[in-house]
């Protein structure tokens, strides 16, 4: 018997023993219950596939530079690997839809922070690690930060419609009124947009889930998210009532792995690592030098018809000219290519930090992207499309182009057209639109990235004329 099959049957024996003990070793199951058990863990092990239901979001599951990522996705992948089966992800729009799909047999496990409520307790078994979620006030750090909800009276708080508006309205009633609530249009502003507005000083306060706020602090370290404004809500993974063995396996895996290096690395990646590392000074522009790698940029930029200073600006924005840097998402080297892209562009294993290999592969990738966006008529606009795709992955840019066309804008122009929908790709109304194939995306990061690269390249051109 091969190792994979041994692993599967070992899991069966473990969870069977757990359930046997929990049920007192009885043997009183009905014929219907026995038939229902056919969709439980033994059947999953037999078919060699675990089908997981989750939603697109910055926490759960998303496409980043052509690779699937997300905290819940990584945990589900680790769990499936422990069972010796393949993972297949089915994306749905919200928690109620996840439950409906699960009960219809369209998935085996909900890998999402599903609220634990009486509404679903008769249909589901909650399993895995139990999370405590609540809503928090998002504000900037400083001596004037609010420390009590009563201090919100007289303050302007911006929220989008839905659970954040509902909670803030209820809190306002509890306090006897006085909170100045500004409801932002849900069709153009997402909760993460409001968090960025707080960080940059555009507004002073918004409300968010603690998990979303914690993730966004890795982008904006000046945020304070300590003031809780709602009651605690328990949440966890879930399976059907007819899948007790799978629930027991998930419980055991979480108990055994919550302190493992792999589990901790995933949590750190999303909720602790700074997503915007600081950039140090460059070499002296007055001496005509941008970096130690100028010769590489000059040589390889010719292959794609780029000004070498634009390629240098891209490298600075990506890595601060540090070929040893590894991003929170696993991108490596001078040009910060993701592992899959790096291999596809021909970088040999172990050579990701070689500056010339990195630049050569990046230029090859840019050449491919230029062909993808060849129909963009204006050269400068085409460079912006390529930069956006380099940062985000071509799929998200294609989604924004499709949205632009659907809503009457030009799919081949950047500013105020495709760029507008890049920014809206973090808004559920847009990333769940049928024309979008790649789901949630943090568009403001890519929009700012494109602007930064172009602006810095212009500065280089003004100071280095060759």
Secondary structure, DSSP 8 states (H G I E B T S, - for coil): --HHHHHHHHHHHHHHHHHHHHTTT-----HHHHHHGGGSHHHHHHHTEEEEEEE-BTTTBEEETTEEE-HHHHHHHHHHHHHT-EEEEEEESSHHHHHHHHHTTS-SEEEEEEE--TTTTTTEEEEEEEEEE-EEEEEE-STT---SGGGGTT-EEEEETTHHHHHHHHHHHHTTS--EEEEE-TTT--HHHHHHHHHTTS-S-EEEEHHHHHHHHTT-TTEE---B-S--EEEEEEEETT-HHHHHHHHHHHHHHTTSHHHHHHHHHHHTS-SS------S-GGGT-S-TTHHHHHHHHGGGT--HHHHHHHHHHHHTT-TT-B-TT--BTTTTB-HHHHHHTT--TT-TT-HHHHHHHHHHHHHHHHHHTTT--SHHHHHHHHHHHHHH-HHHHHHHHHHHHHTTS-TT-IIIIIHHHHHGGGSHHHHTSTT-SS----HHHHHHHHHHHHHHHHHHHHH---
